[in-house]
Amino acid sequence: MSSVLSVNIGVLRVVPWTQSMGSTGIDKRPVAGRVRAVGDGLESDVIVDTKNHGGYDQAVYAYAREDAEWWEAEIGRELSNGAFGENLTVQGVSCTDAVIGERWRVGSTLLEVSRPRIPCRTFAGFWDVPNLVKRFTQHGAPGAYLRIIEEGDVGAGDAIEVVGKPAHGVTIGEVFRALTGDRSLAPRLLEAPELPAALHERAHKMLTPASRR
């Protein structure tokens, strides 16, 4: 059964390895009880870099425990729930194969798969793995950002029910590969109307001959 293993909320960290902000909310830690999902995120979650994180299209970030276990074997250490900066650590559901616009009923909320996460240097600093961005990109399991369609609350143990899946079939994995270098997938992005407008704009630029020089 697909379910939520933990709900993770960010704590403010003042550190030297952020890209430019001097502080970060990437350190997400499991919390007890239920958490409200409202507006553009989870209540009490810390988001420092609001230009690149949070907002309607990146309200909740989910990462699969199965993918975390792959990374544990890869780097030779345990990774706690929240180690990817995810709000929801999930199991039994593939974030990479989730279709853009797919809807999940979780607790009393309705969430919609919106886009993949693109790794940054802050993520590498958080793990203290200098080449992590390159390795994360090569592995291609980026996790899924979710919109909050219906506000409600979520908690550990909640079942994840996929209640709708668009026919276009464009997945998180395909979008991630397109955004990280595979221009051949750019047309696929335009087939998914549920993607953020900014990603459609990037797809159009990738398909423009002048942008290929």
N, C-alpha and C positions, 0 to 999 in steps of 0.2 A: 504493500500500500504506500502511495506517495504521501509524505507528511513533512511537517516542520519539526526539525530536531531542536532548534533553539531560535529565539528572537534576540538579536544583538543590537545594542545601542552604543553609539560612539561616546568616548570620553575625550576631553580636550587634552592634547599633548603638545607641549612646546619643545621642539626638537630641531636639530641642525640640518636634517635631511629632507625637509619639505622643498618643493620646487621654488617657492618664492614667498610663501605666506608667513613662515616662521612658526606656525602651529598647524595642527591637523586634527581631523576627527576620524582618521582611518582606523584607529584602534577601537573596534567594535567588540563588546563583551556581552555574553549571555546574561539576560535578566530574568528574574522570576515573575510569575504572574502574566497577566495579559497587557498588551500595549495597544494603544489607539493608533490606527492608521487614518490620518486626516490630512486633507489638502495635498501638500507636496511632500509628505514624509511621515515618519513615525514620531510620535510625541517624545520629547526629551532627547532625540538623536542630535548629535553634534555634527554640523557641516560647516567647515571653515571656508573652503574655496567654493563659494556659491556660483562662480562663473563656470566651473567645470563639473560640479557635483550638485545633486539635489535638483529640485524643480519638478514640474509636472511629469516630464518624460523620464526622470531618474529618481522617482520618489522612494522606491524600495529596491534594494539590490539583493538578489538571491544567488547562492552558490551551492552546488551539490556536494554532499559529503563524499560521494563516490569519487568526484574529481579531486577533492582535498586529499583523499587517501592515495591517489596517484602521485600527488606532489610530496606526500610524506615519504613514499618510497624513493622518489627522485632526489630529494635533498637530504634524506636520512635523519629526519627529526619529526616529532609530533607537531601537528598544527591544530590548535584549539578552534572550536567553532567561533567564527568572527575573524579568523586570521586573514581572510581575503578582503576584509573591510565590508563584509556582507551583513545585511540586516536579517536575512533569513537563511539559516543553514537548513537545507532541505535534503530529503532522501527519496529514492524511488521515482524521481522525475529528472529527465535530462534537460538541463538548462541550455546546452549547446544545440540540441535538436528541437527546442521549443520554437514554434512558429510565431513570427511577428504578428501581433494582434490576438494571439491565443489568450483566452481568459481563464484565470484560476479562481475558484471559490476557496478561500482560506479563512477559517473562522467565520466571522460575520462580515468580512470584506470581500470585495470583488476586485481582483487585480488583473492588469493586462500587460502582456509581454511587449516591451517597446523597443529595446535596442541592447546591444552588447556593451560591456564595460571595456574601455580601452586603457591598458595599464600605463602608469606614469612612474617617474623617478621616485615619487613619494612611496609608492608601493615597494620598490626595490629597497629603499632605505628602511622601511618598516620591517622587512624581513632580514635586512643586512645581507642581501645577495646582490652584488653589483650588476650582474648580467641577467637579472630576473626578467626585465621587460622583454628582452630578446627571447628568452626561454619560454616565457608565458605566451608570447605571440606565436612562436613556433608550435607550441603544444595545441593551441587553438580551442581551449575550453574556457571562455571568458566570463561565464556567468551571465545572468540576465537582469536587466533593469525592468522594473514594473511600474506602471501607472496605477494610481488609486482611482478606480471607477466608482466604487461604492465604499464610503467610509465605514469603519467598524473597528473591531479589535482582533488581534492575532496573539497566539501563544504557542509554546512548545507543545507538541502532540497533536496540533490541528491537522486534519486531513487536507490534502490538496486535491481538489476535484477540477479537472479540465472540463469546462462547461461550454467551450466554443473554440473552434479552430478554423481560421480563414482558409479558403480553398487554394490560395496562391502558393502555399507551402514554403515560403521564404523563411529560412531558419536563422536563429541567432548566429550559428556557426558560419553560414554563408555571408551574412552581413559583416561579421568580424573579419573574415578573410578578405572581403572586398575593401574594407576600410584600412587594412594593414598591408595592402600591396597587390592583391589579385584583381586587376582592373577588368578581367574577363567577366567578373561577377557583377559589375556595375549595373547592367541592365536588370538584373534580378532585384536590386534595391528599388527600382522604379515600379516593380510589380506589386510592392507592398505598400498600400496607401496608409497603413497604420504607422509606418516609420515617421520619426520627426521630420519636419520640413527641411531642417538643416542637412540631414543625411540625403534627402533627395537632391538638394542643391549640390552636395559633394559628388553624387553619382553623375549628375549632368556635367560637372566639370571634368570628371574622369573620362567621360565620353566625348569631350570636346577635343579635336585634334591638336589645338595649340597647347593644351595642358599636358600632352604626352611628350613634348620635346624635352 
